[in-house]
Amino acid sequence: MAYLTKAGVIGVAIAPCVTDQRRSLEELLYDMGHAALRDAGLTIEDIDGIVVASNDQYDGRAISVMAASGSVGGVDRDILSTPSAGEHALVMGALRVLSGQYRTQLVLAWSPTEASPLPEAQRLAADPYFHRRLPLDEPAADALQASALLAADPGLAEAAREIAARNRRNGTTAYPDLASAARPWSGARWPLEPGMVAAPVTGAVALVLASDAYVAERGIRDPAWIAGMGWATEPSFLGDRDLSDAPALRAAAEQAFGEAGGKTADLAEVADATPYQQLLASRVLGLGANLPVNLSGGAQSFNPVYCTGLIRIAEAANQVRGRAGRHQRAGTRTALAHAASGFAMQYQTVIMLRGEAA
């Protein structure tokens, strides 16, 4: 696809696990937006438009994105509210910049834990005639996917255990101050084992995007350029899908790799709500065994369910920018970010990121 300009990530703020329960959701979003702006060296007055993503059922209120518009800076400013996963907000924000109609965008997504029980909130997203009666929630769909993968290759169980343990170790390295908040979830379903699913936590993430002309004008030195994007979806009805494969991911990767001119990357951040998801994604994406994956700890460490996808993109962007902190991989110039959402990875998104010299 031909674009009118380039879009880069110039500011990032990540809260993979919010432990301070004294702040309201609006206060959290205000803080996250301003943290990303500070990282970019901008103020809200420099932002042409805002894209936010949230889930009414998780937030426990109707049209939640509208209620949050004030705290993210949307009053008297162009704002696009999408009731879809966080990675889709990034795609929308990037497309706005790439269209040439906007020079800057602030993208935010969040995932609270006030809704109780969370599986019941997730069930409301299912088909009302068949799946809700099962009842179907994301842990159940993830377990069905794991079952399909194990049926095709029983040896994956040991590989899944190793991935889960490694990602948790990475999370402890990346965010040692939050390590005590990371815990397995008792809601995991068979054949997922204890320790293979992290408990849902409150989290949020914000990114600032800018065009190449704006980056040059402001003298910004470390953007993570979006070299390629792809997104695709599969049918919502699980009976119409082969859960041991991911054709939507294959289609999204083909689009992203085509735009980027290849899939070469120094590291990857990959969806891992379960280790079986990471195994499936790594296989479809063709990730080599020696490629560093999920140095941030992934969702195996901290699982703010609705925004884990956007966090994967933000973590990859920070690696390219050299701002990943304790888990920075030296010399990273290119990164692959993969986000998945919906039941059994129904929605797939792939983003390729590059530094200035790549």
Sequence and secondary structure as in RCSB ss.txt:
>XXXX:A:sequence
MAYLTKAGVIGVAIAPCVTDQRRSLEELLYDMGHAALRDAGLTIEDIDGIVVASNDQYDGRAISVMAASGSVGGV
DRDILSTPSAGEHALVMGALRVLSGQYRTQLVLAWSPTEASPLPEAQRLAADPYFHRRLPLDEPAADALQASALL
AADPGLAEAAREIAARNRRNGTTAYPDLASAARPWSGARWPLEPGMVAAPVTGAVALVLASDAYVAERGIRDPAW
IAGMGWATEPSFLGDRDLSDAPALRAAAEQAFGEAGGKTADLAEVADATPYQQLLASRVLGLGANLPVNLSGGAQ
SFNPVYCTGLIRIAEAANQVRGRAGRHQRAGTRTALAHAASGFAMQYQTVIMLRGEAA
>XXXX:A:secstr
   SS EEEEEEEEES    TTS HHHHHHHHHHHHHHHHT  GGG SEEEEE  HHHHTSTTHHHHTTTTTT T
TSEEEEESS HHHHHHHHHHHHHTTS SEEEEEEEE   SSSHHHHHHTTS TTTGGGTT  HHHHHHHHHHHHH
HH TTHHHHHHHHHHHHHHHHHHH GGGGGG  B TT  TTS TTSSB B  EEEEEEEEEHHHHHHHT    EE
EEEEEEEE  S GGGS TT  HHHHHHHHHHHHHHTS   SEEE   SSHHHHHHHHHHHT  TTS B TT HHH
H B GGGHHHHHHHHHHHHHHT  GGG  TT  EEEEEEEESTTS EEEEEEEE TT 
